[in-house]
């Protein structure tokens, strides 16, 4: 309906200029958090978003791997994505 906010969204934020923390961060709607809880996003950011990973593999690989992990987990019924 018009005026209603869709709560099923994922915004991938790439911040190579901040200098602190992880390069990849995620803003996730409540509708997605039901399928993939906060711990998933923390692990994903900690795996592919570290400056070490980005320096070793490149930002393009970090983004690609993160998106592929999200897609795989949303399609999967495996518990490893939510535990």
Phi and psi in degrees as a GROMACS rama.xvg file:
@    title "Ramachandran Plot"
@    xaxis  label "Phi"
@    yaxis  label "Psi"
@TYPE xy
-65.3653  135.602  UNK-2
91.7393  -14.6038  UNK-3
-84.9039  142.355  UNK-4
-90.2199  129.961  UNK-5
-78.4759  123.76  UNK-6
-98.2782  13.5045  UNK-7
-109.874  80.6326  UNK-8
-143.196  155.528  UNK-9
-134.446  125.249  UNK-10
-114.766  119.002  UNK-11
-91.9316  119.291  UNK-12
-105.819  121.267  UNK-13
-108.2  116.04  UNK-14
-125.634  88.8649  UNK-15
-84.6635  -7.82177  UNK-16
-104.926  -8.14511  UNK-17
-69.3315  -34.5738  UNK-18
81.9807  -14.2149  UNK-19
-123.307  150.822  UNK-20
68.2036  -160.045  UNK-21
-84.3037  147.616  UNK-22
-73.8884  -34.0146  UNK-23
-102.899  130.474  UNK-24
-136.156  157.879  UNK-25
-130.015  132.929  UNK-26
-106.88  120.179  UNK-27
-125.889  132.952  UNK-28
-72.3555  156.734  UNK-29
-59.5028  -30.8601  UNK-30
-66.7902  -26.0066  UNK-31
-87.7117  -33.199  UNK-32
-61.396  -24.4006  UNK-33
-64.2229  -41.1785  UNK-34
-80.557  -39.0805  UNK-35
-132.828  101.17  UNK-36
-71.5623  174.647  UNK-37
-53.3245  -36.4859  UNK-38
-61.7439  -34.0422  UNK-39
-61.3177  -46.3163  UNK-40
-68.1111  -36.4092  UNK-41
-63.9504  -46.0669  UNK-42
-63.9939  -41.3126  UNK-43
-63.0388  -46.2444  UNK-44
-64.0644  -37.629  UNK-45
-73.1277  -24.353  UNK-46
-85.204  -51.4421  UNK-47
-101.871  -13.262  UNK-48
-98.721  0.0905669  UNK-49
-71.1912  150.493  UNK-50
-62.0705  -32.8915  UNK-51
-62.6037  -49.6611  UNK-52
-59.7623  -44.8175  UNK-53
-65.4167  -40.8397  UNK-54
-64.1832  -40.8859  UNK-55
-76.039  -33.1845  UNK-56
-116.796  -19.9577  UNK-57
96.6767  151.131  UNK-58
-67.4358  -32.7515  UNK-59
-64.5581  -39.947  UNK-60
-69.692  -38.7178  UNK-61
-60.8279  -46.0792  UNK-62
-65.952  -46.7236  UNK-63
-59.5969  -47.3066  UNK-64
-63.2847  -39.9994  UNK-65
-64.9702  -45.351  UNK-66
-64.9383  -42.0028  UNK-67
-63.1542  -38.3994  UNK-68
-64.8427  -40.7525  UNK-69
-62.3797  -49.5599  UNK-70
-60.5046  -46.2492  UNK-71
-60.2096  -43.1815  UNK-72
-70.9093  -35.7118  UNK-73
-67.8433  -30.7786  UNK-74
-86.2549  -18.05  UNK-75
-89.6056  155.101  UNK-76
-108.362  11.9471  UNK-77
-72.2988  144.781  UNK-78
-79.0031  -14.8216  UNK-79
-64.9524  -20.09  UNK-80
-76.5954  -22.5164  UNK-81
-116.529  -8.1541  UNK-82
